Amino acid sequence: MENTSMFRARAASFNFQKWMSFVAAIWIMAISGTNFDFSIYSSDLKKVLNINQIKLNNLAQASDLGKLLGWVAGFACTVLPTWAVLGIAVSLGFIGYGVQWLAVSGIIQPLPYYVMYILCFMAGNSICWFNTVCFKVAISNFPSCRGIAAGLSTSYSGLSTVIYTNLSSVINPANHSLYLLLNAVVPVVFCAIGAIFININPEPYSVVKHQDEKKNMYIFTFTALVTALYSVVYEFLPHGLRPRELLYMGVLTALLLSILYVPLKALLSWKKMARNSSSRVIDLDVVSRVKVQVGFSITDQSIWKQYIEEINNVDFNNRDHAEKPKGIEDIEADKMENGIEQAGASDMAAADKSFLKPVPPVGEEHNVLQLVRSVDFWLYYLVYFCGGTVALVYINNLGQILESLGYSKTPVLVALVSALGFLGRIASGLPDYFKKINGRLPRPAWLGIWMVPMLPAFVLMALCSERKWVLYLCTAIIGTSAGAITSVAVPTSSELFGMESFGVNHNIVISNISLGSLLLGNMAGLVYDRSQKSNPGAGHDLCLGMDCYAKTFLAWGCVCPFGLILNVILSLRTRKLYNSLYTNHTST
C-alpha cells in the first residue's frame, strides 16, 4: 500500500504539472506575439531613421528573417531545460526591442541602419523560442487532443497587440515607441513565472487516460471564446478613455487568471477522481519510462498492477472487465521493434538519427534531411506560404496601408486584427471536438478552407479600399484566416512528420514567412515607391491614395488560388493517414 500511495502522489503531481504547464504556456503566448504590433510603430521608425518604404519593409523582413533560425530553438528544446530556452527568448527580445526603443524614443542617437536591422532580426527570432516551448507543451502533453491544445495555446498570441495597445493607452497613448519598451519588458515578467511551472514531459501523463481531459478543454475553450469576443467587441467601442481601458485590463486579467481553475481542481480533487474513474484504457507500454520519471523502481509488475487496479477499480485477471496488459518481456520487445527502447537510448537515438535513411511516409518520424527530401513537406511548405505567410505580410504592412489611405487609427485596427486572429485560432481547434468531421476531412484541408475567403478580400480591397467599411471587413477576414492557418499548422506538422523532431521541423516550415516577407514585402515596397514618385505632392517618401497598394493586393490575391490547388493535392495524399488516425482515436 505504501508503494501505491507513492504512485498516487506522483500521479497527482504529474496531472497538476500538465495543466499548470498549459496555463503557463497560454500566459506566455498572450504576451509573446510582439511581431503583430510592428505596423503601429513602423512610421516612427521610418521618420527617425529617415528611410524610404523599401528600407522600412526590409526591417519588417528582418524580424521575419529571424524565423530562419527558429530551428535552433527547436533543437535547443531537446537538449536544454525549459527555463534556459525561455531565458534565451527573453534575452533576445529584451535586447532587440529594448535598444530599438532607446533609439526611437531619442534617449540615444539614431543607430546605423544595419544595427537596427540586426536588432529587428534578434527580436523576430525571440518569438520562435517562445513559440517552440509553448507548442511543445500543447503537442507533447496532450497527444490525444493536440489540435485543440495547439489551437488554444496559439490563440492567445492574438491577445498580445490588444494587451500592449491598452497598456500603451493607459500610460501614454501618443507615444507609439512605448510599444517597443513593452515588448522588451513584459515578457521578462511572464517568463519568470512560466519557467517555474512549465514542464515538457509527456510520458507520465499517458500512464492512465483521464476522462476529464476533454471536459477541461471545453472549459479552456469557453474561456478563450469569452475572452476573444470580449476583446473584439471592446475594439469597436470608443478609445482614449482611461477608466474604460483600465476596466478592460482588469476584466482581461480576471479571465486569464480564471483558467487556473483546471490545474487547481486537478491538484485538489485528484484522489476522488482517480478512485471513481471508469477509464479502463491503461498504457503499460510506458512502465520502464515511468520508472525513470517517478524516481523509484517498478520492476515488480504486480505492484504496478495493484496500483492501476486500485485507482481504476479494474481486475486485470478478469478479461470481462479489462484487457490483460502485456508482460514486461512483450513491452521490451515492442519497444525494440519501434526503435524507442529507453535502456539503450543513446545507441538507438544515434541509429534513428541516421541521415542515410530513406524518406518515410507521412505520419512517421522525419529527421531534417528526410524532411527536406519529402514531397509532402514541400507541398505543405508552399500551401502555408500561399495562405498564412501572405496574410502575415499584409498585417506587417497594415500601418503604411492605413497611412496611404488617410486613416489615423492604426493602433485600433491592428488591435482589432489581433483580436480576430485570436478568434480564428480558437475556431481552428473546434473541429477536433467532432471526430466525424475530422475523420472525413484531413487536417491539411483546413488550411485551404481558411485560405478561401482571403482571395475575395484582397480583390475587393484592390477595387475599393478607399471605402472604410471595405478595409475593415477585408482586414478582419484576413486577420481571422491568418490566426486560423497558423494555429492549424502546429498539430499538422506533428502529425505529418512526427513528434520527435517537431520543434525543429515546424520551425523549418514557418521559415517560409521569411521568404514571403522578402519576396512579397519587397514587391509591395517597390509598388509603393513607384506610386509615390508619380505623386510628388504627397510629400517626402509618402504615397497617398488607392494606387499605392492596389496592384499589390491583386498580386497577393493571385497567390491564394495556387495555394488552394496545392492544398487539394496535399489533402488527397494525406487522406489515408488521417482516416487511420481518427479511426484509432474513435476506437480508443
MARFIMAR-165200 format. One record per residue (C-alpha): x negated, z, y. Coordinates in steps of 0.1 Angstrom, whole numbers, plus 2048, in hexadecimal, padded with zeros to 3 digits. Example, Ala and Ser with C-alpha at 12.3 -4.5 7.8 and 13.67 -1.06 7.14 Angstrom:
<nodes>
78584E7D3/7778477F5/
</nodes>
This chain:
<nodes>
800800800/7E3806817/7D77E2813/7FA7D581A/7FC7EA83A/7DB7DB845/7E97B883E/8087C0852/7F47CD870/7DE7AE86F/7FC79786C/80D7A888A/7ED7A489E/7EB77F895/80F77889E/80C7898C0/7EB7768C7/7FC7558BE/81875A8D7/80376B8F2/7EA74E8EF/8067368F5/812749914/7EF74B922/7EB72591C/80B71F92F/7FF73494C/7DE72194D/7EF6FF94C/80670A968/7E870C980/7D06F2971/7E26D297B/7CC6D199B/7C86AB99A/7EC6A59A3/7E86B19C7/7CC6999D0/7E46839E3/7ED6A19FA/7CA6A6A08/7BD683A03/7C4679A27/7AF697A33/79268BA1D/795668A2B/793675A4F/77668EA49/761675A36/76B658A4C/770641A2E/787623A26/7A2622A0C/78C6149F0/7736319F4/79064A9F5/79D63B9D4/77A63E9C6/77C6639CC/79D6659B9/78C65099E/76F66999D/788684994/79666E979/77466496D/76D688966/784683948/76A66C939/75768B92F/77669D923/7696998FF/74E6B2908/7696CC90D/7786C28EC/7576C78DA/7506E78ED/7716F68E0/7646F38BC/7437058C3/74971D8E0/76073A8E3/7807348F8/77574A914/755736918/76871591A/780723934/762731947/75370E949/774700954/777719970/75371497B/7576EE97E/7786F1991/76B70D9A8/74C6F99B2/75E6D79B3/77C6E19C8/76B6FE9DB/74F6EA9EA/7686CE9F3/77C6E8A06/75E6F4A19/7576D0A24/77B6C5A2C/7836E6A3F/7656E2A55/753702A49/7356ECA40/72B6CAA4C/73B6ACA3B/7276A5A1B/71A683A11/73266D9FF/72066E9DE/7206949DE/7466949E3/74967B9C7/7366929B0/74B6B09BA/76B69C9B3/75D693991/7566B7989/7796C2995/7896A797F/7746B0961/77E6D5964/7A26CC95C/7986BE93B/7896DF931/7A96F293B/7BF6D9929/7AA6D8909/7AD6FD904/7D36FD90A/7D96DE8F4/7C66EF8D8/7DB70E8DB/7FB6FA8D8/7F06E28BD/7DC6FA8A7/7F171A8A9/8127088A4/80C6EB88B/8306EB87F/83E6E48A2/8206D68B4/8356BD8C8/84B6D98D7/82D6F08DE/8186D48EE/8366C9903/83C6EC910/8176F5917/80F6D4928/8306D493C/8256F1951/8096DD960/8246CD974/8296EE986/8066ED995/80E6D99B4/82E6EB9B9/81C70D9B8/7FF7019CE/8176F19E7/82B7119EB/80C7279ED/7FE710A08/81F710A1B/820736A1B/7FB739A27/7F871BA3F/80E6FCA3A/7FB6E7A53/7DA6EAA41/7D96D2A24/7B56DAA1C/7C26FCA10/7CC6EB9EF/7A76E79E7/7A170C9EB/7BF7159D6/7B36FC9BB/79270E9BA/79D7329BB/7BF7369A9/7B2729986/797744987/7B1760987/7C775096C/7AB748955/79D76B958/7BE77794A/7C275A931/7A075F922/7AA782916/7C7775901/7C17518F7/7B774D8D3/7B572B8C2/7B673789E/7D272788A/7C9731866/7D8754864/7F8749874/801732857/80074D83D/825753840/83D73A851/85174D86B/875742870/87574F893/85B73589E/87471B8A8/88C7358B7/8707408CD/86971C8D7/88E71A8E2/8877388F9/868727908/87B70690C/89871691D/882729935/86E70993C/88D6F5943/89A71095B/87871196D/8776EB96F/89B6E797C/895703995/8756F29A2/8866D09A5/8A46DE9B8/88D6F29CF/87A6D39D9/89A6C49E7/8A06E29FD/8926E4A21/86E6EFA21/859702A3B/86D723A39/85573EA2E/870756A20/87E73BA0A/85B7319FD/8537569F6/8747599E3/86C73A9CF/84A7479C5/85A7689BB/8737589A5/859741996/84275F98E/85F77097D/866751968/84174F95E/841773954/862771941/85175D925/83E77D91C/85E78790A/8547748EB/8327828E4/83E7A58ED/85B7A18D5/8437958BA/82D7B48C0/8497CE8C1/8607C18A6/8497B188C/84E7CB871/8747C7871/8717A1872/8597A1855/86E7B883F/88E7A4844/87D782843/88E76982C/87175182E/86474880B/84B72E815/82A73E80F/80A72C816/7F073C7FF/7D871F804/7C9732821/7C175180D/79C74D80E/79D743833/7B276283C/797776829/77F76D844/797772861/7A7792856/7857A2851/7887B082E/7887A280A/7A97977FB/7997897DB/7B279E7C7/7D07867C7/7E77A17BA/7E37B47DB/7E97957EF/80978D7DB/8147B27DF/8127AE805/82478D806/83F7997EE/8457B8803/8497A7825/85E78A817/87179C7FB/8667827E3/85C7867BE/84276C7B6/847772790/86B766793/86D740798/8927427A2/8877547C2/8677437CB/84E72A7C0/83173B7AF/8127377C4/7F37257BA/7D77397AA/7B673F7BD/7A67257A6/7C070B7B0/7BB7137D4/79670E7D2/79A6ED7BF/7B36E07D9/79C6E97F6/77F6D87E5/7946B97E1/79E6B9805/77C6BE812/7836DF824/7746F980E/76A717823/75072680D/73A708812/745700835/7246F4843/71D6DB827/7416CE825/7436CB84B/7236B784B/7316A0831/75269C842/741694863/72F676854/73265986C/72E640850/750647841/76A62B843/78662E85C/7A164384C/7C663B851/7DA64C86C/7E366F864/7C1678857/7A3687868/78F66F87E/76D67688C/7626658AC/75364689D/770642885/7886468A3/77962A8B8/77961389A/79E618894/7B65FD89E/7D26178A2/7BC62A8BB/7B760C8D1/7DD6058D0/7E46298D9/7C96288F4/7D7609905/7FB616903/7F1636915/7DF62192F/7FD60C936/81462A939/80664C942/7E763F953/7FA62696A/812642974/7F565A97C/7E3640991/80463C9A5/8066629AA/7E16639B6/7EA6489D0/80B6589DB/7FD6689FB/7F0647A08/8106359FD/82664DA11/80F64BA2F/811625A2E/837627A2E/837640A4B/84365EA37/834680A41/841697A25/825690A0C/8226B39FE/8486B59F8/84A6959E4/82A69C9D1/8386BE9C8/8596AD9BD/8456959A7/8336B2998/8536C5991/8636A6981/8446A196C/8496C4960/86D6BB956/86069B945/8476AE930/8626C6924/8796A991B/85D699907/85E6B68EF/8836B88EA/88569D8CE/8706B58B8/88F6CC8B6/8A26AF8A5/88F6A5886/8A768987E/89E67789E/87967B898/87D671874/88A64F87F/87364B89D/84D64F89C/83F6658B8/82B6488C7/84C6368CD/8556508E7/8376458FC/8496238FF/86B633906/85D646923/84B627930/86A612932/878620953/85761C964/85A5F6965/87A5F497A/86D610990/84D5FD99A/8615DD99F/87B5EE9B5/8605FE9CB/84E5DC9CF/86F5CD9DC/87C5E99F3/8656079F4/86C60BA19/88E61BA10/888640A0C/8A16459EF/8906299DC/86E6399E0/87B65B9D6/88E64E9B8/8726399AA/8586549B0/86E66C99D/871654980/84B64E97E/843673982/85B67C965/84D66094F/82966A956/83068E94C/84268492C/82766B921/80A683927/81D69D913/8276878F6/80267B8F3/7F669E8EA/8076A28C8/80467D8C1/7DE67F8C2/7DD69B8A9/7F668A892/7E5668892/7C1673891/7C0696883/7BC6BA88F/7976C0888/78A6AA8A4/7AA6AB8BA/7986B98D9/77F69D8D9/7966818CE/7B26898E7/79968A904/78C6688F9/7B065B8FA/7B666891E/79565A929/7A963A930/7B664D94F/79364895D/794623955/7B661F964/7AC631983/78E61A987/7A15F9981/7C360098E/7B86179AA/79E5FF9B7/7B85E39B6/7CF5F89CB/7B35FF9E4/7AA5DA9E8/7CE5D09EE/7D25EDA07/7B25E4A1B/7BB5BFA1C/7DE5C7A29/7CE5DEA43/7B85C2A50/7D65ACA54/7E75C7A68/7CD5D2A81/7E65E4A97/7EB5FFA7E/7CB611A86/7A9616A77/7AA615A51/7CF61AA51/7E9602A43/80E604A4B/82B5F3A3A/8375E7A18/81C5CEA14/8025E9A10/80D5F09EC/8285D69E3/8105C09CF/8015DF9BF/8235EB9B3/82A5CA9A3/8085C9992/80C5ED984/82F5E4978/8225C5966/80B5DC951/8295EF942/8385D292D/8165CC91D/8155F1913/8385EF905/82E5D28EE/8105E58E1/8266048DD/83D5F28C6/81F5E78B0/81160A8AF/8336198A6/837601889/81460887D/81A62E87D/83E62F871/83563784D/81F654858/83B66486D/85565E852/83E67283B/83768D854/85C69485D/867691839/84E6AD830/8596C284D/87D6BF844/8776C881F/8646E8829/
</nodes>
